[in-house]
Amino acid sequence: MDITIEIRCPGAKMPKFHENFLLSRLKLRQLRLLTAIADEGTVLKGSQALNIAQPAATKSIKELEDALGVQLFDRSSRGVTPTDFGQVMIKHAKLILTQLRHAGEELQSLEEGLSGRVHVGTLLAASTSLLPRALARLRERRPGIAVTVDEGTIDRLMPGLRTGDIDVVLGRLPEYREREGLRQEVLYRDTVSIMVREGHPLTQRGGLKLADLIDQAWVMPPPQTSLRRQVDHAFRHEGLEPPHDVIESVSILTNHALLMNTDMLATMPHQVGMGQAGLTALPVILEGANSRIGATTHAHGELSAAARYFMAVVHEVAAEIRAELGQDQDVADGPGESRRQTK
């Protein structure tokens, strides 16, 4: 005979914000309004984005605050600012709404054949080879899948990935301290090169060293990027201070134009640089500067059917790039490399 003994601590209380508490008080239309106001910065603009009258929007948010027993926004003449409670609710509201969107896309896919929308964030390293080739192939096979591409740096794209606004980020994988709550997959590896225009005076010099380039004018990514940190480390590894005459830019078009019209130098992932017409790489090694090119997704969220199909295409293209670079899957993954960071 099985006996179950339940022990209760005297005076123990159930946490206020338990699941049933939230389920009984939250409405999806309120969560949608909450995220719209957060994105727009004012109740008026948030209500207009959803085609709701401002008084009704104000009343709805007030009812949500009363139901939860916390203040979600600080009000001022300039607009609204989320409180700590508001930031938590907005973060989870976006994830909930994203999962609902994915559910709708999967239902639509079952009814009409695969369709849907994929929001891709791209870093510099994926912008000229991996992503364009994957998008072209996706377009051929599944023209019903709409794709939005957002180009930027890690510090701008990863917050969107965490809230569900972006499905996947392709490019140079973030360092350990930037991986929390994310799932990473290494697709291939790339080196970092110093690029100049063809015919640049430095291409005529033999025996070039990094020290010979310290006083040149450079185009580099911003300091908050892992590529910039690696480049700075490469200079310091040789006892040199990083260059001071620097334009910071991650725009491929801008960087290409600067190199073609000046004698500036630029650090780029090798594939990106060699893919730009009229550019060539200087024979100078940046010690320790290399790129793990891969895909980053949310560790706890499920990809939509459209996003999963897109990622299948990305894997095909990545396998071709590995073959072109003479790498196999083991080389791409690296020995003992962690693929997921979920703390």
C-alpha positions as CSV (number, residue, x, y, z in Angstrom):
1,M,0.0,0.0,0.0
2,D,1.5,3.3,-1.1
3,I,1.3,6.2,1.3
4,T,1.8,9.8,0.3
5,I,2.7,12.2,3.0
6,E,2.3,15.9,2.3
7,I,4.2,18.3,4.6
8,R,3.2,21.9,4.8
9,C,5.2,24.6,6.6
10,P,3.0,26.6,8.9
11,G,2.4,30.1,7.6
12,A,3.8,29.3,4.1
13,K,2.2,31.3,1.3
14,M,1.9,30.7,-2.4
15,P,3.9,33.3,-4.3
16,K,1.8,36.2,-5.4
17,F,2.7,36.0,-9.1
18,H,2.0,32.3,-9.6
19,E,0.7,30.8,-12.9
20,N,-3.0,30.8,-12.0
21,F,-2.8,34.4,-10.7
22,L,-1.4,35.5,-14.1
23,L,-3.7,33.3,-16.2
24,S,-6.8,34.7,-14.4
25,R,-5.7,38.4,-14.9
26,L,-3.9,38.7,-18.3
27,K,-5.6,39.2,-21.6
28,L,-3.9,38.9,-24.9
29,R,-5.1,42.2,-26.2
30,Q,-3.5,43.8,-23.1
31,L,-0.2,42.1,-23.8
32,R,-0.3,43.3,-27.4
33,L,-1.1,46.9,-26.3
34,L,1.7,46.7,-23.6
35,T,4.3,45.8,-26.3
36,A,3.0,48.5,-28.7
37,I,3.3,51.2,-26.1
38,A,6.8,50.1,-25.1
39,D,7.9,50.1,-28.8
40,E,6.3,53.5,-29.6
41,G,7.2,55.3,-26.3
42,T,3.8,56.8,-25.7
43,V,0.2,55.6,-25.1
44,L,-1.0,57.7,-28.0
45,K,1.4,56.2,-30.6
46,G,0.9,52.7,-29.2
47,S,-2.8,53.0,-29.4
48,Q,-2.6,54.4,-32.9
49,A,-0.4,51.5,-34.0
50,L,-3.2,49.1,-33.0
51,N,-6.0,51.4,-34.2
52,I,-7.3,51.8,-30.7
53,A,-8.7,55.0,-29.2
54,Q,-6.2,56.5,-26.6
55,P,-8.7,56.7,-23.7
56,A,-9.5,53.0,-24.3
57,A,-5.8,52.2,-24.3
58,T,-5.1,54.1,-21.2
59,K,-8.0,52.4,-19.4
60,S,-6.8,48.9,-20.6
61,I,-3.3,49.5,-19.2
62,K,-4.7,50.8,-15.9
63,E,-6.9,47.7,-15.6
64,L,-3.8,45.5,-16.2
65,E,-1.8,47.4,-13.5
66,D,-4.7,47.1,-11.1
67,A,-5.1,43.4,-11.8
68,L,-1.4,42.7,-11.2
69,G,-1.1,45.2,-8.3
70,V,2.0,46.8,-9.8
71,Q,2.9,49.9,-11.8
72,L,4.1,49.0,-15.3
73,F,4.9,52.5,-16.6
74,D,6.2,55.7,-15.2
75,R,4.3,58.6,-16.9
76,S,5.8,62.0,-17.8
77,S,5.0,64.8,-20.3
78,R,7.5,63.2,-22.7
79,G,5.8,59.8,-22.7
80,V,6.0,56.6,-20.7
81,T,9.0,54.6,-19.4
82,P,8.6,51.0,-18.3
83,T,9.2,50.3,-14.6
84,D,11.2,47.2,-13.6
85,F,7.8,45.3,-13.4
86,G,6.9,46.7,-16.8
87,Q,10.2,45.6,-18.4
88,V,9.6,42.0,-17.1
89,M,6.1,42.0,-18.4
90,I,7.1,43.4,-21.8
91,K,9.8,40.9,-22.3
92,H,7.5,37.9,-21.6
93,A,4.6,39.5,-23.5
94,K,6.8,39.7,-26.6
95,L,7.8,36.0,-26.3
96,I,4.1,35.0,-25.8
97,L,3.0,36.9,-28.8
98,T,5.9,35.6,-30.9
99,Q,4.9,32.0,-30.1
100,L,1.3,32.7,-31.0
101,R,2.5,34.2,-34.3
102,H,4.5,31.0,-34.9
103,A,1.4,28.9,-34.1
104,G,-0.6,30.8,-36.6
105,E,2.1,30.4,-39.3
106,E,2.3,26.7,-38.7
107,L,-1.5,26.4,-38.9
108,Q,-1.4,28.4,-42.2
109,S,1.4,26.2,-43.4
110,L,-0.6,23.1,-42.9
111,E,-3.6,24.5,-44.7
112,E,-1.9,26.2,-47.7
113,G,1.6,24.6,-47.9
114,L,4.6,26.1,-46.3
115,S,4.5,29.8,-45.9
116,G,5.1,32.3,-43.1
117,R,7.7,35.0,-42.2
118,V,11.3,34.8,-41.0
119,H,13.0,37.8,-39.4
120,V,16.8,37.4,-39.8
121,G,19.4,39.5,-38.1
122,T,22.8,39.5,-39.9
123,L,26.2,40.5,-38.8
124,L,28.9,41.6,-41.2
125,A,30.5,38.1,-41.6
126,A,27.3,36.6,-43.0
127,S,26.1,39.5,-45.2
128,T,28.0,38.8,-48.4
129,S,28.0,35.0,-48.7
130,L,26.1,32.8,-46.3
131,L,22.9,34.9,-46.1
132,P,22.5,36.0,-49.8
133,R,23.1,32.4,-51.0
134,A,20.6,31.0,-48.5
135,L,18.0,33.7,-49.3
136,A,18.3,33.0,-53.1
137,R,17.8,29.3,-52.5
138,L,14.9,29.8,-50.2
139,R,13.2,32.1,-52.8
140,E,13.5,29.4,-55.4
141,R,12.0,26.7,-53.2
142,R,9.5,28.5,-51.0
143,P,8.5,31.8,-52.5
144,G,5.7,32.0,-50.0
145,I,8.0,32.6,-47.1
146,A,8.5,36.3,-46.5
147,V,11.9,37.3,-45.1
148,T,12.9,40.5,-43.2
149,V,16.6,41.1,-42.9
150,D,18.0,43.4,-40.2
151,E,21.7,44.2,-40.4
152,G,23.6,45.5,-37.3
153,T,26.0,44.7,-34.5
154,I,25.6,42.1,-31.8
155,D,24.6,44.6,-29.1
156,R,21.7,45.8,-31.3
157,L,20.5,42.4,-32.7
158,M,20.7,40.2,-29.6
159,P,18.1,42.0,-27.6
160,G,15.7,41.5,-30.5
161,L,16.6,37.8,-30.5
162,R,15.9,37.5,-26.8
163,T,12.5,39.1,-27.1
164,G,11.4,37.1,-30.1
165,D,11.4,40.0,-32.5
166,I,14.2,38.3,-34.5
167,D,14.1,34.6,-35.2
168,V,17.8,34.0,-35.9
169,V,21.1,36.0,-36.1
170,L,23.7,34.8,-38.6
171,G,27.3,35.9,-38.6
172,R,30.2,36.0,-36.2
173,L,29.2,34.2,-33.0
174,P,29.2,36.3,-29.8
175,E,31.7,35.8,-27.1
176,Y,30.8,33.8,-23.9
177,R,29.6,36.8,-21.9
178,E,27.1,37.6,-24.7
179,R,25.6,34.1,-25.0
180,E,23.3,34.0,-22.0
181,G,19.9,32.6,-22.9
182,L,21.0,31.9,-26.5
183,R,21.7,28.7,-28.5
184,Q,24.7,28.8,-30.8
185,E,25.7,26.6,-33.7
186,V,29.0,27.0,-35.5
187,L,28.6,26.6,-39.3
188,Y,32.2,27.2,-40.5
189,R,35.3,29.3,-39.6
190,D,36.7,32.3,-41.3
191,T,39.9,34.3,-40.8
192,V,40.2,38.1,-40.5
193,S,42.1,40.0,-43.2
194,I,43.4,43.5,-43.7
195,M,41.9,44.7,-46.9
196,V,42.9,47.6,-49.2
197,R,42.1,48.6,-52.7
198,E,43.9,47.0,-55.6
199,G,47.0,49.1,-56.5
200,H,47.3,50.5,-52.9
201,P,51.0,51.6,-52.3
202,L,51.3,49.0,-49.5
203,T,50.7,46.1,-51.9
204,Q,54.0,47.0,-53.5
205,R,56.0,46.6,-50.3
206,G,57.6,43.4,-49.2
207,G,58.0,42.0,-45.7
208,L,55.1,43.9,-44.3
209,K,54.5,43.6,-40.6
210,L,51.6,44.8,-38.3
211,A,54.0,47.5,-36.9
212,D,54.3,49.0,-40.4
213,L,50.6,49.7,-40.4
214,I,50.1,51.4,-37.1
215,D,50.1,55.0,-38.5
216,Q,47.8,54.2,-41.4
217,A,44.1,55.4,-41.5
218,W,41.8,52.5,-40.7
219,V,38.1,51.4,-41.1
220,M,37.2,49.2,-38.2
221,P,34.1,47.8,-36.5
222,P,32.9,49.6,-33.3
223,P,34.6,48.8,-30.0
224,Q,31.7,46.8,-28.6
225,T,32.0,44.1,-31.4
226,S,34.0,41.0,-30.8
227,L,35.9,41.5,-34.1
228,R,37.2,44.8,-32.9
229,R,38.3,43.3,-29.6
230,Q,40.2,40.6,-31.4
231,V,41.9,43.1,-33.7
232,D,42.9,45.3,-30.8
233,H,44.2,42.2,-29.0
234,A,46.3,41.3,-32.1
235,F,48.0,44.7,-32.0
236,R,48.7,44.4,-28.2
237,H,50.0,40.8,-28.7
238,E,52.8,42.4,-30.7
239,G,53.4,45.1,-28.2
240,L,51.6,47.7,-30.2
241,E,48.8,50.1,-29.3
242,P,45.8,49.8,-31.7
243,P,45.6,52.6,-34.3
244,H,44.0,55.9,-33.3
245,D,43.2,57.2,-36.8
246,V,40.0,55.1,-37.2
247,I,36.5,55.4,-38.8
248,E,34.1,53.0,-37.1
249,S,31.6,51.4,-39.5
250,V,30.0,48.0,-40.1
251,S,28.3,49.2,-43.4
252,I,29.7,47.1,-46.3
253,L,28.8,49.7,-48.9
254,T,30.4,52.5,-46.9
255,N,33.5,50.6,-46.1
256,H,33.9,49.4,-49.7
257,A,33.6,53.0,-50.9
258,L,36.1,54.3,-48.4
259,L,38.7,51.7,-49.4
260,M,38.1,52.3,-53.1
261,N,38.5,56.0,-52.9
262,T,41.2,56.4,-50.3
263,D,44.4,54.7,-49.0
264,M,42.6,53.5,-45.9
265,L,42.9,49.9,-44.5
266,A,40.0,47.9,-43.2
267,T,39.7,44.7,-41.1
268,M,37.1,42.3,-42.4
269,P,36.3,38.6,-42.3
270,H,38.3,37.2,-45.2
271,Q,35.2,36.0,-47.2
272,V,33.6,39.4,-46.9
273,G,36.7,41.2,-48.0
274,M,37.5,39.0,-50.9
275,G,33.9,39.2,-52.1
276,Q,34.2,42.9,-52.7
277,A,35.2,44.0,-56.2
278,G,38.5,45.9,-56.4
279,L,39.8,44.9,-52.9
280,T,42.8,42.7,-52.0
281,A,44.2,41.4,-48.7
282,L,47.6,42.5,-47.3
283,P,49.9,39.6,-46.4
284,V,49.8,40.5,-42.7
285,I,48.5,38.1,-40.0
286,L,46.3,39.3,-37.2
287,E,47.3,36.9,-34.5
288,G,44.3,35.3,-32.9
289,A,41.8,37.1,-35.0
290,N,39.5,34.5,-36.5
291,S,35.7,34.1,-36.9
292,R,33.3,31.4,-35.9
293,I,30.5,32.0,-38.3
294,G,27.2,30.5,-37.2
295,A,23.6,30.8,-36.2
296,T,22.3,32.1,-32.9
297,T,18.7,31.5,-31.7
298,H,16.8,31.8,-28.5
299,A,17.6,28.9,-26.2
300,H,14.1,28.5,-24.9
301,G,11.9,29.4,-27.9
302,E,10.8,27.2,-30.7
303,L,11.4,28.3,-34.3
304,S,8.3,28.6,-36.6
305,A,7.9,26.2,-39.5
306,A,9.1,28.8,-41.9
307,A,12.2,29.6,-39.8
308,R,13.0,25.9,-39.5
309,Y,12.9,25.5,-43.2
310,F,15.1,28.6,-43.6
311,M,17.6,27.1,-41.2
312,A,17.6,23.8,-43.2
313,V,18.6,25.9,-46.3
314,V,21.3,27.7,-44.2
315,H,22.8,24.4,-43.3
316,E,23.0,23.3,-46.9
317,V,24.8,26.5,-47.9
318,A,27.1,26.3,-44.9
319,A,28.1,22.8,-45.9
320,E,29.0,24.1,-49.4
321,I,31.0,26.9,-47.9
322,R,32.9,24.5,-45.6
323,A,33.8,22.4,-48.7
324,E,35.0,25.5,-50.5
325,L,37.2,26.4,-47.5
326,G,38.4,22.8,-47.1
327,Q,36.7,22.4,-43.7
328,D,34.6,19.5,-42.4
329,Q,31.9,19.6,-39.8
330,D,34.4,18.7,-37.0
331,V,36.5,21.7,-38.0
332,A,33.4,23.9,-37.9
333,D,32.4,22.7,-34.4
334,G,35.8,22.7,-32.8
335,P,36.9,20.3,-30.1
336,G,34.7,20.4,-27.0
337,E,32.9,23.6,-28.2
338,S,29.7,24.4,-26.3
339,R,26.7,25.0,-28.5
340,R,24.3,26.2,-25.9
341,Q,24.4,28.7,-23.1
342,T,21.2,28.9,-21.2
343,K,22.1,30.3,-17.8
